[in-house]
Amino acid sequence: MEGTVEAVPFMLLACTLFAIARPGALYLQGGGATSTELAKRFIADCKSGTIVVLGQTHKDPKDAKASVEFLKAQGATSVRLEDGDGFIPESLGELGEHLDEAAGIWIPGGDQNLFMKRFGKEWLRETFSALLKRGVNFFGTSAGAMIMSNPMICRNGKEPGTAEVGDGIGLTKILIDTHYKARNRQDRLRDALRQTKGTLAIGLDEKEWIILRDGTIEAFSGKPDKIGFPPGL
């Protein structure tokens, strides 16, 4: 009997520690109309916690209020828009405190390079990696999905079928490209993978999506193109 009594608290403690240690997931879509199924999965994974929309992929971050309205329409009960367009160390510190209270972070499409420039790669990598590790979920579509990797695809290269790569957030080692078939980016993704000497890349067409956790695909929709380097991996 004593062994049984002792085992129960131990099992409860183990379950609690597992729940605390479970990292967040990346909900990534290839652009196009945002999938309501993916949004609902993201909202459910955030467990009624606050979702913060970062509109800094837009020239005017206030334009991301459409994401707030969309999330509320899908059942999110607590959504906050961060619409600042210029940050100094003091304001980044305040933003970091706000994000510490979040269960999910939503990054819409737009310009991934503008997003990186506004926040800076050091702050983004340190802050976002810590949030993901403690269980915060991230949603990104189009530019918001591409920005999750490091390096990331910045734009088309000078020659057709090539890419310019640069610094991304680095929440995954998997290189992400979006609007994949709609904009004929197959060669671009392969060129980016060769440049970065990465081992895996995923091309997401419009409305296609994947859910990544700890580098593993938990779920997907459509036919994402998964390629390795060297070719055939």
Biotite code that builds the C-alpha atoms (Angstrom):
import biotite.structure as struc

atoms = struc.array([
    struc.Atom([0.000, 0.000, 0.000], chain_id="A", res_id=1, res_name="MET", atom_name="CA", element="C"),
    struc.Atom([2.796, 2.418, 0.848], chain_id="A", res_id=2, res_name="GLU", atom_name="CA", element="C"),
    struc.Atom([4.379, 1.843, -2.547], chain_id="A", res_id=3, res_name="GLY", atom_name="CA", element="C"),
    struc.Atom([1.081, 2.557, -4.278], chain_id="A", res_id=4, res_name="THR", atom_name="CA", element="C"),
    struc.Atom([0.502, 5.761, -2.332], chain_id="A", res_id=5, res_name="VAL", atom_name="CA", element="C"),
    struc.Atom([3.979, 7.018, -3.161], chain_id="A", res_id=6, res_name="GLU", atom_name="CA", element="C"),
    struc.Atom([3.653, 6.113, -6.844], chain_id="A", res_id=7, res_name="ALA", atom_name="CA", element="C"),
    struc.Atom([0.579, 8.270, -7.462], chain_id="A", res_id=8, res_name="VAL", atom_name="CA", element="C"),
    struc.Atom([2.188, 11.630, -6.532], chain_id="A", res_id=9, res_name="PRO", atom_name="CA", element="C"),
    struc.Atom([5.259, 10.624, -8.517], chain_id="A", res_id=10, res_name="PHE", atom_name="CA", element="C"),
    struc.Atom([3.157, 9.954, -11.625], chain_id="A", res_id=11, res_name="MET", atom_name="CA", element="C"),
    struc.Atom([1.325, 13.255, -11.177], chain_id="A", res_id=12, res_name="LEU", atom_name="CA", element="C"),
    struc.Atom([4.635, 15.081, -10.819], chain_id="A", res_id=13, res_name="LEU", atom_name="CA", element="C"),
    struc.Atom([5.984, 13.413, -13.957], chain_id="A", res_id=14, res_name="ALA", atom_name="CA", element="C"),
    struc.Atom([2.873, 14.425, -15.923], chain_id="A", res_id=15, res_name="CYS", atom_name="CA", element="C"),
    struc.Atom([3.145, 17.987, -14.635], chain_id="A", res_id=16, res_name="THR", atom_name="CA", element="C"),
    struc.Atom([6.799, 18.238, -15.605], chain_id="A", res_id=17, res_name="LEU", atom_name="CA", element="C"),
    struc.Atom([6.005, 16.843, -19.059], chain_id="A", res_id=18, res_name="PHE", atom_name="CA", element="C"),
    struc.Atom([3.290, 19.446, -19.566], chain_id="A", res_id=19, res_name="ALA", atom_name="CA", element="C"),
    struc.Atom([5.616, 22.258, -18.520], chain_id="A", res_id=20, res_name="ILE", atom_name="CA", element="C"),
    struc.Atom([8.445, 21.005, -20.737], chain_id="A", res_id=21, res_name="ALA", atom_name="CA", element="C"),
    struc.Atom([6.282, 20.574, -23.865], chain_id="A", res_id=22, res_name="ARG", atom_name="CA", element="C"),
    struc.Atom([7.455, 23.157, -26.426], chain_id="A", res_id=23, res_name="PRO", atom_name="CA", element="C"),
    struc.Atom([5.151, 25.251, -28.518], chain_id="A", res_id=24, res_name="GLY", atom_name="CA", element="C"),
    struc.Atom([4.351, 24.481, -32.143], chain_id="A", res_id=25, res_name="ALA", atom_name="CA", element="C"),
    struc.Atom([4.765, 26.359, -35.415], chain_id="A", res_id=26, res_name="LEU", atom_name="CA", element="C"),
    struc.Atom([1.565, 26.696, -37.445], chain_id="A", res_id=27, res_name="TYR", atom_name="CA", element="C"),
    struc.Atom([2.736, 27.587, -40.944], chain_id="A", res_id=28, res_name="LEU", atom_name="CA", element="C"),
    struc.Atom([0.650, 28.326, -44.051], chain_id="A", res_id=29, res_name="GLN", atom_name="CA", element="C"),
    struc.Atom([1.779, 29.040, -47.583], chain_id="A", res_id=30, res_name="GLY", atom_name="CA", element="C"),
    struc.Atom([-0.314, 32.168, -48.039], chain_id="A", res_id=31, res_name="GLY", atom_name="CA", element="C"),
    struc.Atom([-3.711, 32.657, -49.629], chain_id="A", res_id=32, res_name="GLY", atom_name="CA", element="C"),
    struc.Atom([-6.939, 32.774, -47.650], chain_id="A", res_id=33, res_name="ALA", atom_name="CA", element="C"),
    struc.Atom([-6.132, 31.752, -44.080], chain_id="A", res_id=34, res_name="THR", atom_name="CA", element="C"),
    struc.Atom([-7.345, 28.248, -43.283], chain_id="A", res_id=35, res_name="SER", atom_name="CA", element="C"),
    struc.Atom([-10.090, 28.320, -40.661], chain_id="A", res_id=36, res_name="THR", atom_name="CA", element="C"),
    struc.Atom([-9.148, 24.760, -39.686], chain_id="A", res_id=37, res_name="GLU", atom_name="CA", element="C"),
    struc.Atom([-5.546, 25.752, -38.995], chain_id="A", res_id=38, res_name="LEU", atom_name="CA", element="C"),
    struc.Atom([-6.635, 28.889, -37.136], chain_id="A", res_id=39, res_name="ALA", atom_name="CA", element="C"),
    struc.Atom([-9.004, 26.884, -34.930], chain_id="A", res_id=40, res_name="LYS", atom_name="CA", element="C"),
    struc.Atom([-6.281, 24.346, -34.178], chain_id="A", res_id=41, res_name="ARG", atom_name="CA", element="C"),
    struc.Atom([-3.927, 27.173, -33.245], chain_id="A", res_id=42, res_name="PHE", atom_name="CA", element="C"),
    struc.Atom([-6.539, 28.833, -31.019], chain_id="A", res_id=43, res_name="ILE", atom_name="CA", element="C"),
    struc.Atom([-7.339, 25.527, -29.312], chain_id="A", res_id=44, res_name="ALA", atom_name="CA", element="C"),
    struc.Atom([-3.631, 24.861, -28.680], chain_id="A", res_id=45, res_name="ASP", atom_name="CA", element="C"),
    struc.Atom([-3.398, 28.286, -27.017], chain_id="A", res_id=46, res_name="CYS", atom_name="CA", element="C"),
    struc.Atom([-6.032, 27.110, -24.491], chain_id="A", res_id=47, res_name="LYS", atom_name="CA", element="C"),
    struc.Atom([-7.930, 30.393, -24.121], chain_id="A", res_id=48, res_name="SER", atom_name="CA", element="C"),
    struc.Atom([-4.699, 32.284, -23.445], chain_id="A", res_id=49, res_name="GLY", atom_name="CA", element="C"),
    struc.Atom([-3.904, 35.622, -25.023], chain_id="A", res_id=50, res_name="THR", atom_name="CA", element="C"),
    struc.Atom([-2.881, 35.657, -28.675], chain_id="A", res_id=51, res_name="ILE", atom_name="CA", element="C"),
    struc.Atom([-0.635, 38.557, -29.675], chain_id="A", res_id=52, res_name="VAL", atom_name="CA", element="C"),
    struc.Atom([-0.759, 39.709, -33.290], chain_id="A", res_id=53, res_name="VAL", atom_name="CA", element="C"),
    struc.Atom([2.492, 41.271, -34.492], chain_id="A", res_id=54, res_name="LEU", atom_name="CA", element="C"),
    struc.Atom([1.659, 43.448, -37.485], chain_id="A", res_id=55, res_name="GLY", atom_name="CA", element="C"),
    struc.Atom([5.213, 44.528, -38.241], chain_id="A", res_id=56, res_name="GLN", atom_name="CA", element="C"),
    struc.Atom([5.274, 42.591, -41.516], chain_id="A", res_id=57, res_name="THR", atom_name="CA", element="C"),
    struc.Atom([3.023, 45.407, -42.813], chain_id="A", res_id=58, res_name="HIS", atom_name="CA", element="C"),
    struc.Atom([4.278, 48.874, -43.711], chain_id="A", res_id=59, res_name="LYS", atom_name="CA", element="C"),
    struc.Atom([1.565, 50.148, -41.358], chain_id="A", res_id=60, res_name="ASP", atom_name="CA", element="C"),
    struc.Atom([1.286, 47.534, -38.556], chain_id="A", res_id=61, res_name="PRO", atom_name="CA", element="C"),
    struc.Atom([-2.226, 48.770, -37.763], chain_id="A", res_id=62, res_name="LYS", atom_name="CA", element="C"),
    struc.Atom([-3.351, 47.040, -40.969], chain_id="A", res_id=63, res_name="ASP", atom_name="CA", element="C"),
    struc.Atom([-2.994, 43.751, -39.091], chain_id="A", res_id=64, res_name="ALA", atom_name="CA", element="C"),
    struc.Atom([-6.214, 44.518, -37.203], chain_id="A", res_id=65, res_name="LYS", atom_name="CA", element="C"),
    struc.Atom([-7.844, 42.290, -39.845], chain_id="A", res_id=66, res_name="ALA", atom_name="CA", element="C"),
    struc.Atom([-6.004, 39.363, -38.223], chain_id="A", res_id=67, res_name="SER", atom_name="CA", element="C"),
    struc.Atom([-7.474, 40.319, -34.849], chain_id="A", res_id=68, res_name="VAL", atom_name="CA", element="C"),
    struc.Atom([-10.979, 40.340, -36.297], chain_id="A", res_id=69, res_name="GLU", atom_name="CA", element="C"),
    struc.Atom([-10.359, 37.013, -38.047], chain_id="A", res_id=70, res_name="PHE", atom_name="CA", element="C"),
    struc.Atom([-9.104, 35.341, -34.860], chain_id="A", res_id=71, res_name="LEU", atom_name="CA", element="C"),
    struc.Atom([-12.099, 36.544, -32.875], chain_id="A", res_id=72, res_name="LYS", atom_name="CA", element="C"),
    struc.Atom([-14.425, 35.260, -35.588], chain_id="A", res_id=73, res_name="ALA", atom_name="CA", element="C"),
    struc.Atom([-12.796, 31.822, -35.204], chain_id="A", res_id=74, res_name="GLN", atom_name="CA", element="C"),
    struc.Atom([-13.401, 31.769, -31.458], chain_id="A", res_id=75, res_name="GLY", atom_name="CA", element="C"),
    struc.Atom([-10.367, 33.432, -29.873], chain_id="A", res_id=76, res_name="ALA", atom_name="CA", element="C"),
    struc.Atom([-11.436, 35.217, -26.685], chain_id="A", res_id=77, res_name="THR", atom_name="CA", element="C"),
    struc.Atom([-8.300, 37.243, -25.927], chain_id="A", res_id=78, res_name="SER", atom_name="CA", element="C"),
    struc.Atom([-6.426, 38.882, -28.813], chain_id="A", res_id=79, res_name="VAL", atom_name="CA", element="C"),
    struc.Atom([-4.090, 41.868, -28.669], chain_id="A", res_id=80, res_name="ARG", atom_name="CA", element="C"),
    struc.Atom([-2.513, 43.769, -31.564], chain_id="A", res_id=81, res_name="LEU", atom_name="CA", element="C"),
    struc.Atom([1.012, 45.126, -31.186], chain_id="A", res_id=82, res_name="GLU", atom_name="CA", element="C"),
    struc.Atom([1.150, 47.808, -33.867], chain_id="A", res_id=83, res_name="ASP", atom_name="CA", element="C"),
    struc.Atom([4.284, 49.805, -33.088], chain_id="A", res_id=84, res_name="GLY", atom_name="CA", element="C"),
    struc.Atom([6.462, 50.639, -36.083], chain_id="A", res_id=85, res_name="ASP", atom_name="CA", element="C"),
    struc.Atom([9.632, 51.760, -34.309], chain_id="A", res_id=86, res_name="GLY", atom_name="CA", element="C"),
    struc.Atom([11.385, 50.095, -31.383], chain_id="A", res_id=87, res_name="PHE", atom_name="CA", element="C"),
    struc.Atom([14.172, 51.131, -29.029], chain_id="A", res_id=88, res_name="ILE", atom_name="CA", element="C"),
    struc.Atom([15.682, 48.936, -26.305], chain_id="A", res_id=89, res_name="PRO", atom_name="CA", element="C"),
    struc.Atom([13.233, 50.260, -23.698], chain_id="A", res_id=90, res_name="GLU", atom_name="CA", element="C"),
    struc.Atom([10.160, 49.544, -25.806], chain_id="A", res_id=91, res_name="SER", atom_name="CA", element="C"),
    struc.Atom([11.489, 46.109, -26.766], chain_id="A", res_id=92, res_name="LEU", atom_name="CA", element="C"),
    struc.Atom([11.829, 45.327, -23.080], chain_id="A", res_id=93, res_name="GLY", atom_name="CA", element="C"),
    struc.Atom([8.205, 46.314, -22.517], chain_id="A", res_id=94, res_name="GLU", atom_name="CA", element="C"),
    struc.Atom([7.077, 44.270, -25.506], chain_id="A", res_id=95, res_name="LEU", atom_name="CA", element="C"),
    struc.Atom([8.989, 41.278, -24.177], chain_id="A", res_id=96, res_name="GLY", atom_name="CA", element="C"),
    struc.Atom([7.061, 41.537, -20.921], chain_id="A", res_id=97, res_name="GLU", atom_name="CA", element="C"),
    struc.Atom([3.780, 41.573, -22.839], chain_id="A", res_id=98, res_name="HIS", atom_name="CA", element="C"),
    struc.Atom([4.817, 38.529, -24.860], chain_id="A", res_id=99, res_name="LEU", atom_name="CA", element="C"),
    struc.Atom([5.693, 36.671, -21.659], chain_id="A", res_id=100, res_name="ASP", atom_name="CA", element="C"),
    struc.Atom([1.961, 36.699, -20.909], chain_id="A", res_id=101, res_name="GLU", atom_name="CA", element="C"),
    struc.Atom([1.004, 35.303, -24.331], chain_id="A", res_id=102, res_name="ALA", atom_name="CA", element="C"),
    struc.Atom([-0.032, 31.772, -25.214], chain_id="A", res_id=103, res_name="ALA", atom_name="CA", element="C"),
    struc.Atom([0.273, 32.374, -28.947], chain_id="A", res_id=104, res_name="GLY", atom_name="CA", element="C"),
    struc.Atom([1.935, 34.776, -31.376], chain_id="A", res_id=105, res_name="ILE", atom_name="CA", element="C"),
    struc.Atom([0.413, 35.464, -34.801], chain_id="A", res_id=106, res_name="TRP", atom_name="CA", element="C"),
    struc.Atom([2.538, 36.869, -37.645], chain_id="A", res_id=107, res_name="ILE", atom_name="CA", element="C"),
    struc.Atom([0.611, 37.710, -40.837], chain_id="A", res_id=108, res_name="PRO", atom_name="CA", element="C"),
    struc.Atom([1.915, 37.950, -44.379], chain_id="A", res_id=109, res_name="GLY", atom_name="CA", element="C"),
    struc.Atom([3.700, 40.987, -45.751], chain_id="A", res_id=110, res_name="GLY", atom_name="CA", element="C"),
    struc.Atom([7.434, 41.707, -45.726], chain_id="A", res_id=111, res_name="ASP", atom_name="CA", element="C"),
    struc.Atom([9.639, 39.399, -43.647], chain_id="A", res_id=112, res_name="GLN", atom_name="CA", element="C"),
    struc.Atom([12.646, 41.689, -44.140], chain_id="A", res_id=113, res_name="ASN", atom_name="CA", element="C"),
    struc.Atom([10.777, 44.652, -42.675], chain_id="A", res_id=114, res_name="LEU", atom_name="CA", element="C"),
    struc.Atom([9.833, 42.540, -39.650], chain_id="A", res_id=115, res_name="PHE", atom_name="CA", element="C"),
    struc.Atom([13.463, 41.542, -39.030], chain_id="A", res_id=116, res_name="MET", atom_name="CA", element="C"),
    struc.Atom([14.665, 45.119, -39.453], chain_id="A", res_id=117, res_name="LYS", atom_name="CA", element="C"),
    struc.Atom([12.161, 46.537, -36.978], chain_id="A", res_id=118, res_name="ARG", atom_name="CA", element="C"),
    struc.Atom([12.982, 44.147, -34.146], chain_id="A", res_id=119, res_name="PHE", atom_name="CA", element="C"),
    struc.Atom([16.548, 43.051, -34.863], chain_id="A", res_id=120, res_name="GLY", atom_name="CA", element="C"),
    struc.Atom([17.697, 39.453, -35.173], chain_id="A", res_id=121, res_name="LYS", atom_name="CA", element="C"),
    struc.Atom([19.336, 39.259, -31.724], chain_id="A", res_id=122, res_name="GLU", atom_name="CA", element="C"),
    struc.Atom([16.214, 40.277, -29.812], chain_id="A", res_id=123, res_name="TRP", atom_name="CA", element="C"),
    struc.Atom([13.941, 38.126, -31.964], chain_id="A", res_id=124, res_name="LEU", atom_name="CA", element="C"),
    struc.Atom([16.042, 34.997, -31.629], chain_id="A", res_id=125, res_name="ARG", atom_name="CA", element="C"),
    struc.Atom([16.585, 35.298, -27.902], chain_id="A", res_id=126, res_name="GLU", atom_name="CA", element="C"),
    struc.Atom([13.002, 36.250, -27.072], chain_id="A", res_id=127, res_name="THR", atom_name="CA", element="C"),
    struc.Atom([11.118, 33.985, -29.478], chain_id="A", res_id=128, res_name="PHE", atom_name="CA", element="C"),
    struc.Atom([13.220, 30.872, -28.887], chain_id="A", res_id=129, res_name="SER", atom_name="CA", element="C"),
    struc.Atom([12.622, 31.195, -25.131], chain_id="A", res_id=130, res_name="ALA", atom_name="CA", element="C"),
    struc.Atom([8.889, 31.607, -25.705], chain_id="A", res_id=131, res_name="LEU", atom_name="CA", element="C"),
    struc.Atom([8.696, 28.574, -27.998], chain_id="A", res_id=132, res_name="LEU", atom_name="CA", element="C"),
    struc.Atom([10.654, 26.477, -25.512], chain_id="A", res_id=133, res_name="LYS", atom_name="CA", element="C"),
    struc.Atom([8.241, 27.256, -22.689], chain_id="A", res_id=134, res_name="ARG", atom_name="CA", element="C"),
    struc.Atom([5.194, 26.365, -24.790], chain_id="A", res_id=135, res_name="GLY", atom_name="CA", element="C"),
    struc.Atom([4.100, 29.473, -26.687], chain_id="A", res_id=136, res_name="VAL", atom_name="CA", element="C"),
    struc.Atom([2.682, 28.657, -30.143], chain_id="A", res_id=137, res_name="ASN", atom_name="CA", element="C"),
    struc.Atom([3.535, 30.627, -33.288], chain_id="A", res_id=138, res_name="PHE", atom_name="CA", element="C"),
    struc.Atom([1.379, 31.127, -36.368], chain_id="A", res_id=139, res_name="PHE", atom_name="CA", element="C"),
    struc.Atom([2.807, 32.458, -39.617], chain_id="A", res_id=140, res_name="GLY", atom_name="CA", element="C"),
    struc.Atom([1.443, 32.701, -43.138], chain_id="A", res_id=141, res_name="THR", atom_name="CA", element="C"),
    struc.Atom([3.348, 33.700, -46.282], chain_id="A", res_id=142, res_name="SER", atom_name="CA", element="C"),
    struc.Atom([6.136, 36.029, -45.048], chain_id="A", res_id=143, res_name="ALA", atom_name="CA", element="C"),
    struc.Atom([5.124, 35.134, -41.486], chain_id="A", res_id=144, res_name="GLY", atom_name="CA", element="C"),
    struc.Atom([5.920, 31.481, -42.221], chain_id="A", res_id=145, res_name="ALA", atom_name="CA", element="C"),
    struc.Atom([9.164, 32.071, -44.122], chain_id="A", res_id=146, res_name="MET", atom_name="CA", element="C"),
    struc.Atom([10.581, 34.187, -41.313], chain_id="A", res_id=147, res_name="ILE", atom_name="CA", element="C"),
    struc.Atom([10.516, 31.273, -38.843], chain_id="A", res_id=148, res_name="MET", atom_name="CA", element="C"),
    struc.Atom([13.681, 29.645, -40.219], chain_id="A", res_id=149, res_name="SER", atom_name="CA", element="C"),
    struc.Atom([17.278, 30.799, -40.116], chain_id="A", res_id=150, res_name="ASN", atom_name="CA", element="C"),
    struc.Atom([18.568, 31.480, -42.661], chain_id="A", res_id=151, res_name="PRO", atom_name="CA", element="C"),
    struc.Atom([15.355, 32.523, -44.356], chain_id="A", res_id=152, res_name="MET", atom_name="CA", element="C"),
    struc.Atom([14.450, 33.336, -47.942], chain_id="A", res_id=153, res_name="ILE", atom_name="CA", element="C"),
    struc.Atom([14.395, 37.127, -48.240], chain_id="A", res_id=154, res_name="CYS", atom_name="CA", element="C"),
    struc.Atom([13.337, 37.561, -51.875], chain_id="A", res_id=155, res_name="ARG", atom_name="CA", element="C"),
    struc.Atom([14.031, 36.404, -55.421], chain_id="A", res_id=156, res_name="ASN", atom_name="CA", element="C"),
    struc.Atom([17.647, 36.402, -56.525], chain_id="A", res_id=157, res_name="GLY", atom_name="CA", element="C"),
    struc.Atom([19.007, 38.335, -59.489], chain_id="A", res_id=158, res_name="LYS", atom_name="CA", element="C"),
    struc.Atom([18.667, 35.362, -61.839], chain_id="A", res_id=159, res_name="GLU", atom_name="CA", element="C"),
    struc.Atom([15.416, 33.451, -62.508], chain_id="A", res_id=160, res_name="PRO", atom_name="CA", element="C"),
    struc.Atom([14.940, 30.515, -60.172], chain_id="A", res_id=161, res_name="GLY", atom_name="CA", element="C"),
    struc.Atom([17.381, 31.812, -57.557], chain_id="A", res_id=162, res_name="THR", atom_name="CA", element="C"),
    struc.Atom([16.922, 33.183, -54.061], chain_id="A", res_id=163, res_name="ALA", atom_name="CA", element="C"),
    struc.Atom([18.464, 35.788, -51.814], chain_id="A", res_id=164, res_name="GLU", atom_name="CA", element="C"),
    struc.Atom([18.820, 34.471, -48.283], chain_id="A", res_id=165, res_name="VAL", atom_name="CA", element="C"),
    struc.Atom([19.429, 36.269, -45.012], chain_id="A", res_id=166, res_name="GLY", atom_name="CA", element="C"),
    struc.Atom([18.851, 36.242, -41.277], chain_id="A", res_id=167, res_name="ASP", atom_name="CA", element="C"),
    struc.Atom([15.595, 34.807, -39.965], chain_id="A", res_id=168, res_name="GLY", atom_name="CA", element="C"),
    struc.Atom([14.220, 34.166, -36.479], chain_id="A", res_id=169, res_name="ILE", atom_name="CA", element="C"),
    struc.Atom([15.477, 30.589, -36.308], chain_id="A", res_id=170, res_name="GLY", atom_name="CA", element="C"),
    struc.Atom([12.602, 28.750, -34.633], chain_id="A", res_id=171, res_name="LEU", atom_name="CA", element="C"),
    struc.Atom([13.182, 25.878, -37.060], chain_id="A", res_id=172, res_name="THR", atom_name="CA", element="C"),
    struc.Atom([16.114, 24.608, -39.109], chain_id="A", res_id=173, res_name="LYS", atom_name="CA", element="C"),
    struc.Atom([13.737, 23.711, -41.935], chain_id="A", res_id=174, res_name="ILE", atom_name="CA", element="C"),
    struc.Atom([13.843, 26.253, -44.759], chain_id="A", res_id=175, res_name="LEU", atom_name="CA", element="C"),
    struc.Atom([10.327, 27.420, -45.661], chain_id="A", res_id=176, res_name="ILE", atom_name="CA", element="C"),
    struc.Atom([9.037, 28.874, -48.931], chain_id="A", res_id=177, res_name="ASP", atom_name="CA", element="C"),
    struc.Atom([5.451, 29.934, -49.622], chain_id="A", res_id=178, res_name="THR", atom_name="CA", element="C"),
    struc.Atom([3.101, 30.630, -52.566], chain_id="A", res_id=179, res_name="HIS", atom_name="CA", element="C"),
    struc.Atom([5.132, 27.708, -53.826], chain_id="A", res_id=180, res_name="TYR", atom_name="CA", element="C"),
    struc.Atom([3.351, 26.439, -56.934], chain_id="A", res_id=181, res_name="LYS", atom_name="CA", element="C"),
    struc.Atom([1.258, 29.553, -57.519], chain_id="A", res_id=182, res_name="ALA", atom_name="CA", element="C"),
    struc.Atom([4.435, 31.597, -58.077], chain_id="A", res_id=183, res_name="ARG", atom_name="CA", element="C"),
    struc.Atom([6.627, 28.787, -59.466], chain_id="A", res_id=184, res_name="ASN", atom_name="CA", element="C"),
    struc.Atom([9.122, 28.878, -56.608], chain_id="A", res_id=185, res_name="ARG", atom_name="CA", element="C"),
    struc.Atom([10.348, 25.285, -56.873], chain_id="A", res_id=186, res_name="GLN", atom_name="CA", element="C"),
    struc.Atom([13.741, 26.237, -58.310], chain_id="A", res_id=187, res_name="ASP", atom_name="CA", element="C"),
    struc.Atom([14.046, 29.130, -55.886], chain_id="A", res_id=188, res_name="ARG", atom_name="CA", element="C"),
    struc.Atom([13.649, 26.849, -52.873], chain_id="A", res_id=189, res_name="LEU", atom_name="CA", element="C"),
    struc.Atom([16.228, 24.399, -54.181], chain_id="A", res_id=190, res_name="ARG", atom_name="CA", element="C"),
    struc.Atom([18.667, 27.222, -54.810], chain_id="A", res_id=191, res_name="ASP", atom_name="CA", element="C"),
    struc.Atom([18.131, 28.565, -51.293], chain_id="A", res_id=192, res_name="ALA", atom_name="CA", element="C"),
    struc.Atom([18.728, 25.101, -49.835], chain_id="A", res_id=193, res_name="LEU", atom_name="CA", element="C"),
    struc.Atom([21.979, 24.751, -51.793], chain_id="A", res_id=194, res_name="ARG", atom_name="CA", element="C"),
    struc.Atom([23.158, 28.164, -50.634], chain_id="A", res_id=195, res_name="GLN", atom_name="CA", element="C"),
    struc.Atom([22.424, 27.546, -46.974], chain_id="A", res_id=196, res_name="THR", atom_name="CA", element="C"),
    struc.Atom([23.682, 23.938, -47.034], chain_id="A", res_id=197, res_name="LYS", atom_name="CA", element="C"),
    struc.Atom([20.641, 22.976, -45.031], chain_id="A", res_id=198, res_name="GLY", atom_name="CA", element="C"),
    struc.Atom([19.305, 19.441, -44.870], chain_id="A", res_id=199, res_name="THR", atom_name="CA", element="C"),
    struc.Atom([15.567, 19.993, -45.347], chain_id="A", res_id=200, res_name="LEU", atom_name="CA", element="C"),
    struc.Atom([13.212, 22.479, -46.967], chain_id="A", res_id=201, res_name="ALA", atom_name="CA", element="C"),
    struc.Atom([9.438, 22.599, -47.351], chain_id="A", res_id=202, res_name="ILE", atom_name="CA", element="C"),
    struc.Atom([7.511, 24.403, -50.066], chain_id="A", res_id=203, res_name="GLY", atom_name="CA", element="C"),
    struc.Atom([3.972, 25.391, -49.107], chain_id="A", res_id=204, res_name="LEU", atom_name="CA", element="C"),
    struc.Atom([1.513, 26.424, -51.762], chain_id="A", res_id=205, res_name="ASP", atom_name="CA", element="C"),
    struc.Atom([-1.346, 28.801, -51.046], chain_id="A", res_id=206, res_name="GLU", atom_name="CA", element="C"),
    struc.Atom([-3.817, 27.346, -48.500], chain_id="A", res_id=207, res_name="LYS", atom_name="CA", element="C"),
    struc.Atom([-1.440, 24.455, -47.718], chain_id="A", res_id=208, res_name="GLU", atom_name="CA", element="C"),
    struc.Atom([-0.186, 24.239, -44.144], chain_id="A", res_id=209, res_name="TRP", atom_name="CA", element="C"),
    struc.Atom([1.897, 22.242, -41.696], chain_id="A", res_id=210, res_name="ILE", atom_name="CA", element="C"),
    struc.Atom([2.195, 22.078, -37.918], chain_id="A", res_id=211, res_name="ILE", atom_name="CA", element="C"),
    struc.Atom([5.775, 21.641, -36.675], chain_id="A", res_id=212, res_name="LEU", atom_name="CA", element="C"),
    struc.Atom([6.785, 20.770, -33.137], chain_id="A", res_id=213, res_name="ARG", atom_name="CA", element="C"),
    struc.Atom([10.381, 19.980, -32.203], chain_id="A", res_id=214, res_name="ASP", atom_name="CA", element="C"),
    struc.Atom([11.257, 19.667, -35.890], chain_id="A", res_id=215, res_name="GLY", atom_name="CA", element="C"),
    struc.Atom([8.574, 17.036, -36.475], chain_id="A", res_id=216, res_name="THR", atom_name="CA", element="C"),
    struc.Atom([5.527, 17.500, -38.687], chain_id="A", res_id=217, res_name="ILE", atom_name="CA", element="C"),
    struc.Atom([2.498, 16.811, -36.490], chain_id="A", res_id=218, res_name="GLU", atom_name="CA", element="C"),
    struc.Atom([-0.123, 17.515, -39.150], chain_id="A", res_id=219, res_name="ALA", atom_name="CA", element="C"),
    struc.Atom([-0.440, 18.962, -42.641], chain_id="A", res_id=220, res_name="PHE", atom_name="CA", element="C"),
    struc.Atom([-2.957, 19.855, -45.308], chain_id="A", res_id=221, res_name="SER", atom_name="CA", element="C"),
    struc.Atom([-2.455, 19.655, -49.063], chain_id="A", res_id=222, res_name="GLY", atom_name="CA", element="C"),
    struc.Atom([0.726, 18.320, -50.642], chain_id="A", res_id=223, res_name="LYS", atom_name="CA", element="C"),
    struc.Atom([3.681, 20.266, -49.200], chain_id="A", res_id=224, res_name="PRO", atom_name="CA", element="C"),
    struc.Atom([6.877, 19.674, -51.174], chain_id="A", res_id=225, res_name="ASP", atom_name="CA", element="C"),
    struc.Atom([9.553, 18.261, -48.877], chain_id="A", res_id=226, res_name="LYS", atom_name="CA", element="C"),
    struc.Atom([13.074, 18.324, -50.332], chain_id="A", res_id=227, res_name="ILE", atom_name="CA", element="C"),
    struc.Atom([16.515, 17.511, -48.962], chain_id="A", res_id=228, res_name="GLY", atom_name="CA", element="C"),
    struc.Atom([20.115, 18.482, -49.665], chain_id="A", res_id=229, res_name="PHE", atom_name="CA", element="C"),
    struc.Atom([21.896, 16.998, -51.421], chain_id="A", res_id=230, res_name="PRO", atom_name="CA", element="C"),
    struc.Atom([19.057, 16.101, -53.866], chain_id="A", res_id=231, res_name="PRO", atom_name="CA", element="C"),
    struc.Atom([17.489, 12.771, -53.107], chain_id="A", res_id=232, res_name="GLY", atom_name="CA", element="C"),
    struc.Atom([18.023, 12.941, -49.326], chain_id="A", res_id=233, res_name="LEU", atom_name="CA", element="C"),
])
